[in-house]
Amino acid sequence: MRAGAMWFIKDPQDQNFHPIRDILERPTLTQLRKLLISAIMYSIVVALGVGSVASLLCAGFNSILPLRWKTR
């Protein structure tokens, strides 16, 4: 891969890479904003993943959902 193509990912082998110091030096509001954005993005991915499977099952297989098991 070309050097500098993934500039947003820090190299862990860099001597100047200190992730804990970076976290402690940044303001709390910035850290909370990054955490909130990550939570929203992961929630959207999970909701789309589960929602797409559920909607495909409902649309394609009406006999499967809702599951009705006969015990006898």
TIMI-2910 file (N, C-alpha, C, CB; in pm, 1 decimal, decimal comma, always signed):
<rs>
+----------+----------+----------+----------+----------+----------+----------+----------+----------+----------+----------+----------+------+
!      n_x !      n_y !      n_z !     ca_x !     ca_y !     ca_z !      c_x !      c_y !      c_z !     cb_x !     cb_y !     cb_z ! resn !
+----------+----------+----------+----------+----------+----------+----------+----------+----------+----------+----------+----------+------+
!    +84,1 !   -116,7 !     +0,0 !     +0,0 !     +0,0 !     +0,0 !    +89,4 !   +124,1 !     +0,0 !    -96,1 !     -0,8 !   +121,6 !  Met !
!    +42,7 !   +224,4 !    -66,1 !   +117,7 !   +348,7 !    -78,1 !   +127,9 !   +416,6 !    +58,2 !    +51,3 !   +443,0 !   -180,9 !  Arg !
!   +243,5 !   +467,7 !    +88,9 !   +264,7 !   +537,6 !   +216,0 !   +176,8 !   +662,1 !   +220,8 !   +414,6 !   +575,8 !   +234,4 !  Ala !
!   +109,2 !   +679,3 !   +330,7 !    +22,4 !   +795,3 !   +348,9 !   -119,1 !   +774,3 !   +299,5 !    +80,7 !   +912,5 !   +279,8 !  Gly !
!   -150,2 !   +655,9 !   +245,6 !   -285,0 !   +632,2 !   +194,7 !   -386,3 !   +624,6 !   +308,9 !   -288,8 !   +503,0 !   +112,1 !  Ala !
!   -343,2 !   +569,4 !   +420,5 !   -432,4 !   +560,0 !   +536,8 !   -378,3 !   +650,8 !   +647,0 !   -444,9 !   +411,7 !   +587,6 !  Met !
!   -378,0 !   +778,9 !   +619,6 !   -319,1 !   +876,9 !   +708,8 !   -393,1 !   +887,3 !   +841,0 !   -315,8 !  +1010,6 !   +642,2 !  Trp !
!   -520,7 !   +847,1 !   +845,4 !   -601,7 !   +861,6 !   +966,3 !   -575,1 !   +751,2 !  +1067,5 !   -748,4 !   +863,1 !   +930,5 !  Phe !
!   -501,9 !   +645,5 !  +1028,7 !   -465,3 !   +538,8 !  +1121,1 !   -320,3 !   +558,7 !  +1161,7 !   -486,9 !   +398,0 !  +1057,2 !  Ile !
!   -298,6 !   +570,3 !  +1291,3 !   -162,4 !   +593,4 !  +1339,2 !    -85,2 !   +463,0 !  +1341,3 !   -163,4 !   +657,2 !  +1479,2 !  Lys !
!    +42,5 !   +472,6 !  +1311,9 !   +129,9 !   +355,5 !  +1310,4 !   +169,0 !   +319,7 !  +1453,7 !   +256,4 !   +381,7 !  +1223,5 !  Asp !
!   +134,2 !   +199,7 !  +1501,8 !   +169,5 !   +163,6 !  +1639,1 !   +319,6 !   +143,8 !  +1660,2 !    +97,0 !    +38,0 !  +1678,2 !  Pro !
!   +395,5 !   +130,5 !  +1554,1 !   +539,8 !   +112,7 !  +1566,9 !   +613,5 !   +246,9 !  +1572,5 !   +592,5 !    +29,2 !  +1450,5 !  Gln !
!   +538,6 !   +355,7 !  +1556,9 !   +597,8 !   +489,5 !  +1564,1 !   +638,4 !   +519,2 !  +1708,8 !   +497,9 !   +597,6 !  +1511,4 !  Asp !
!   +756,8 !   +574,7 !  +1727,6 !   +806,1 !   +605,7 !  +1861,7 !   +727,2 !   +718,9 !  +1927,3 !   +953,4 !   +642,6 !  +1855,6 !  Gln !
!   +663,1 !   +802,1 !  +1847,6 !   +586,1 !   +915,0 !  +1901,0 !   +438,7 !   +880,9 !  +1920,7 !   +598,4 !  +1034,7 !  +1808,4 !  Asn !
!   +402,4 !   +755,1 !  +1907,9 !   +263,5 !   +712,1 !  +1920,9 !   +235,0 !   +677,7 !  +2067,0 !   +234,0 !   +590,2 !  +1828,7 !  Phe !
!   +152,1 !   +759,1 !  +2132,0 !   +116,0 !   +738,4 !  +2272,2 !    -36,4 !   +750,7 !  +2283,9 !   +189,4 !   +842,0 !  +2366,4 !  His !
!   -111,2 !   +641,4 !  +2265,4 !   -256,9 !   +651,7 !  +2264,3 !   -316,4 !   +694,3 !  +2397,9 !   -315,8 !   +520,9 !  +2223,9 !  Pro !
!   -259,4 !   +649,6 !  +2508,7 !   -313,4 !   +687,8 !  +2639,9 !   -292,0 !   +836,6 !  +2664,9 !   -247,4 !   +604,8 !  +2752,4 !  Ile !
!   -175,2 !   +886,0 !  +2627,9 !   -148,4 !  +1029,5 !  +2644,2 !   -241,7 !  +1111,1 !  +2556,0 !     -1,3 !  +1062,1 !  +2610,5 !  Arg !
!   -268,1 !  +1063,6 !  +2434,7 !   -360,6 !  +1134,3 !  +2346,1 !   -500,2 !  +1141,0 !  +2407,6 !   -366,6 !  +1065,7 !  +2208,6 !  Asp !
!   -544,2 !  +1031,9 !  +2469,5 !   -676,8 !  +1030,1 !  +2531,5 !   -681,5 !  +1126,8 !  +2649,4 !   -713,5 !   +887,4 !  +2577,6 !  Ile !
!   -576,6 !  +1127,5 !  +2730,5 !   -576,3 !  +1212,7 !  +2849,9 !   -559,9 !  +1360,6 !  +2816,9 !   -465,7 !  +1169,7 !  +2943,4 !  Leu !
!   -493,3 !  +1391,9 !  +2707,2 !   -469,9 !  +1532,3 !  +2672,9 !   -588,3 !  +1597,1 !  +2602,5 !   -347,9 !  +1543,8 !  +2585,9 !  Glu !
!   -671,7 !  +1518,8 !  +2538,6 !   -786,2 !  +1576,8 !  +2468,2 !   -895,2 !  +1616,1 !  +2567,9 !   -842,0 !  +1477,2 !  +2363,9 !  Arg !
!   -973,6 !  +1717,2 !  +2533,7 !  -1081,8 !  +1758,2 !  +2623,5 !  -1189,1 !  +1649,3 !  +2636,2 !  -1145,3 !  +1888,6 !  +2573,2 !  Pro !
!  -1257,7 !  +1650,7 !  +2749,1 !  -1360,6 !  +1550,7 !  +2777,1 !  -1473,9 !  +1559,1 !  +2675,8 !  -1415,6 !  +1568,7 !  +2918,8 !  Thr !
!  -1511,5 !  +1678,6 !  +2636,9 !  -1620,8 !  +1695,6 !  +2541,1 !  -1587,2 !  +1630,7 !  +2407,0 !  -1651,6 !  +1844,5 !  +2521,2 !  Leu !
!  -1462,3 !  +1641,0 !  +2365,1 !  -1419,3 !  +1577,4 !  +2240,4 !  -1427,9 !  +1425,8 !  +2252,1 !  -1275,8 !  +1619,8 !  +2204,5 !  Thr !
!  -1384,5 !  +1371,0 !  +2365,6 !  -1390,8 !  +1226,9 !  +2386,1 !  -1534,9 !  +1177,4 !  +2389,0 !  -1319,9 !  +1189,0 !  +2515,4 !  Gln !
!  -1623,8 !  +1251,5 !  +2455,9 !  -1764,6 !  +1212,3 !  +2461,1 !  -1829,3 !  +1220,1 !  +2323,0 !  -1840,8 !  +1301,2 !  +2559,8 !  Leu !
!  -1792,0 !  +1319,7 !  +2244,8 !  -1845,5 !  +1331,8 !  +2109,8 !  -1802,5 !  +1214,1 !  +2022,7 !  -1800,3 !  +1463,4 !  +2046,4 !  Arg !
!  -1674,5 !  +1176,9 !  +2032,4 !  -1626,2 !  +1061,6 !  +1956,1 !  -1696,6 !   +933,7 !  +2000,1 !  -1474,2 !  +1046,3 !  +1972,3 !  Lys !
!  -1717,8 !   +917,5 !  +2129,8 !  -1786,8 !   +800,4 !  +2182,4 !  -1932,1 !   +795,8 !  +2135,8 !  -1780,6 !   +799,6 !  +2334,9 !  Leu !
!  -1998,6 !   +909,0 !  +2136,3 !  -2138,0 !   +916,1 !  +2092,2 !  -2150,4 !   +885,8 !  +1942,9 !  -2196,6 !  +1054,7 !  +2122,8 !  Leu !
!  -2061,1 !   +940,0 !  +1862,7 !  -2064,4 !   +914,6 !  +1718,9 !  -2040,0 !   +767,0 !  +1690,0 !  -1959,9 !  +1001,0 !  +1646,4 !  Ile !
!  -1945,0 !   +706,9 !  +1761,5 !  -1919,3 !   +564,1 !  +1742,7 !  -2040,3 !   +480,6 !  +1782,4 !  -1797,2 !   +520,9 !  +1823,8 !  Ser !
!  -2103,9 !   +515,3 !  +1893,2 !  -2221,7 !   +440,7 !  +1938,4 !  -2335,2 !   +451,0 !  +1837,3 !  -2268,5 !   +491,9 !  +2075,1 !  Ala !
!  -2355,1 !   +568,2 !  +1781,6 !  -2460,6 !   +587,0 !  +1681,5 !  -2429,4 !   +505,0 !  +1556,6 !  -2475,9 !   +737,0 !  +1645,2 !  Ile !
!  -2305,3 !   +508,4 !  +1511,7 !  -2268,5 !   +434,2 !  +1390,4 !  -2284,7 !   +284,4 !  +1410,3 !  -2124,4 !   +465,8 !  +1349,9 !  Met !
!  -2239,6 !   +231,5 !  +1523,8 !  -2253,9 !    +88,6 !  +1549,1 !  -2400,8 !    +50,2 !  +1564,0 !  -2175,9 !    +48,7 !  +1674,5 !  Tyr !
!  -2480,4 !   +135,5 !  +1626,3 !  -2623,7 !   +107,3 !  +1640,3 !  -2692,2 !   +100,3 !  +1504,4 !  -2691,0 !   +214,2 !  +1727,1 !  Ser !
!  -2655,3 !   +190,0 !  +1414,5 !  -2713,6 !   +189,0 !  +1280,8 !  -2674,4 !    +61,7 !  +1206,2 !  -2669,2 !   +313,2 !  +1201,6 !  Ile !
!  -2549,1 !    +21,9 !  +1217,5 !  -2503,3 !    -99,8 !  +1149,5 !  -2577,0 !   -222,1 !  +1203,0 !  -2351,1 !   -117,6 !  +1166,9 !  Val !
!  -2590,1 !   -232,1 !  +1334,7 !  -2659,2 !   -346,1 !  +1394,0 !  -2806,9 !   -344,4 !  +1356,4 !  -2642,9 !   -345,6 !  +1547,0 !  Val !
!  -2870,2 !   -228,2 !  +1363,3 !  -3012,5 !   -218,6 !  +1329,4 !  -3036,8 !   -254,3 !  +1182,9 !  -3064,9 !    -77,2 !  +1358,3 !  Ala !
!  -2951,1 !   -209,4 !  +1094,3 !  -2967,0 !   -243,6 !   +952,9 !  -2942,5 !   -391,3 !   +928,7 !  -2872,4 !   -160,8 !   +867,1 !  Leu !
!  -2844,3 !   -447,1 !   +997,3 !  -2815,6 !   -589,6 !   +980,9 !  -2930,3 !   -676,4 !  +1028,8 !  -2689,2 !   -626,5 !  +1055,5 !  Gly !
!  -2978,7 !   -651,2 !  +1148,7 !  -3089,2 !   -730,0 !  +1203,2 !  -3218,1 !   -699,6 !  +1127,7 !  -3107,4 !   -701,5 !  +1353,9 !  Val !
!  -3241,2 !   -574,1 !  +1097,5 !  -3364,0 !   -535,5 !  +1027,4 !  -3372,6 !   -592,1 !   +887,4 !  -3374,5 !   -386,4 !  +1020,9 !  Gly !
!  -3260,0 !   -596,9 !   +818,0 !  -3264,0 !   -650,1 !   +681,7 !  -3291,8 !   -799,8 !   +681,7 !  -3132,4 !   -621,4 !   +609,3 !  Ser !
!  -3231,4 !   -873,0 !   +775,5 !  -3257,7 !  -1017,0 !   +783,4 !  -3402,9 !  -1042,5 !   +821,3 !  -3163,5 !  -1084,1 !   +885,4 !  Val !
!  -3453,5 !   -969,0 !   +918,8 !  -3592,2 !   -987,5 !   +961,7 !  -3690,3 !   -950,9 !   +851,0 !  -3620,6 !   -903,7 !  +1086,0 !  Ala !
!  -3664,2 !   -843,6 !   +778,2 !  -3756,4 !   -804,2 !   +671,2 !  -3751,8 !   -902,9 !   +555,0 !  -3723,1 !   -663,3 !   +621,3 !  Ser !
!  -3633,4 !   -958,0 !   +525,3 !  -3625,2 !  -1059,5 !   +420,6 !  -3700,5 !  -1186,2 !   +460,6 !  -3478,9 !  -1092,7 !   +390,3 !  Leu !
!  -3689,0 !  -1224,5 !   +586,2 !  -3763,0 !  -1341,8 !   +632,9 !  -3913,6 !  -1317,7 !   +628,1 !  -3720,3 !  -1378,4 !   +775,4 !  Leu !
!  -3955,7 !  -1199,9 !   +667,3 !  -4099,4 !  -1168,4 !   +664,3 !  -4151,0 !  -1161,3 !   +521,0 !  -4127,0 !  -1035,2 !   +736,6 !  Cys !
!  -4074,8 !  -1102,1 !   +432,5 !  -4119,4 !  -1085,2 !   +295,0 !  -4117,6 !  -1216,5 !   +217,3 !  -4032,9 !   -983,0 !   +225,0 !  Ala !
!  -4014,6 !  -1294,9 !   +239,2 !  -3998,8 !  -1415,4 !   +159,8 !  -4063,1 !  -1539,0 !   +218,0 !  -3857,0 !  -1441,5 !   +139,8 !  Gly !
!  -4068,7 !  -1547,2 !   +346,5 !  -4115,6 !  -1668,7 !   +410,9 !  -4222,8 !  -1635,1 !   +513,6 !  -3999,0 !  -1743,8 !   +477,0 !  Phe !
!  -4343,8 !  -1615,2 !   +467,4 !  -4450,9 !  -1581,3 !   +560,1 !  -4483,0 !  -1696,2 !   +654,7 !  -4575,2 !  -1541,5 !   +483,7 !  Asn !
!  -4449,3 !  -1817,3 !   +616,2 !  -4478,6 !  -1930,5 !   +703,0 !  -4375,6 !  -1946,0 !   +815,2 !  -4484,8 !  -2057,7 !   +621,1 !  Ser !
!  -4259,9 !  -1880,5 !   +804,2 !  -4156,5 !  -1893,7 !   +906,8 !  -4178,9 !  -1796,5 !  +1021,5 !  -4018,7 !  -1871,3 !   +846,2 !  Ile !
!  -4208,4 !  -1672,8 !   +990,4 !  -4229,0 !  -1573,0 !  +1094,6 !  -4376,0 !  -1542,4 !  +1110,4 !  -4151,7 !  -1445,5 !  +1063,4 !  Leu !
!  -4433,0 !  -1533,6 !  +1225,0 !  -4373,3 !  -1565,5 !  +1354,1 !  -4361,0 !  -1716,3 !  +1368,6 !  -4456,8 !  -1506,2 !  +1469,7 !  Pro !
!  -4261,1 !  -1755,3 !  +1441,9 !  -4235,9 !  -1897,1 !  +1461,0 !  -4348,0 !  -1958,1 !  +1544,8 !  -4098,6 !  -1919,8 !  +1528,2 !  Leu !
!  -4409,6 !  -2062,1 !  +1493,1 !  -4515,8 !  -2131,9 !  +1566,5 !  -4478,5 !  -2278,0 !  +1572,6 !  -4656,2 !  -2112,4 !  +1499,3 !  Arg !
!  -4433,4 !  -2319,1 !  +1687,8 !  -4392,3 !  -2457,0 !  +1705,6 !  -4502,8 !  -2535,2 !  +1770,0 !  -4265,6 !  -2466,1 !  +1788,5 !  Trp !
!  -4530,9 !  -2651,2 !  +1713,9 !  -4630,7 !  -2739,4 !  +1773,6 !  -4558,7 !  -2836,9 !  +1864,5 !  -4713,4 !  -2814,8 !  +1664,6 !  Lys !
!  -4600,2 !  -2841,5 !  +1989,9 !  -4531,2 !  -2927,4 !  +2086,7 !  -4579,6 !  -3070,0 !  +2082,2 !  -4548,4 !  -2873,5 !  +2225,7 !  Thr !
!  -4693,0 !  -3097,5 !  +2020,3 !  -4744,5 !  -3234,6 !  +2015,2 !  -4715,7 !  -3298,1 !  +1880,9 !  -4894,7 !  -3236,8 !  +2042,8 !  Arg !
+----------+----------+----------+----------+----------+----------+----------+----------+----------+----------+----------+----------+------+
</rs>
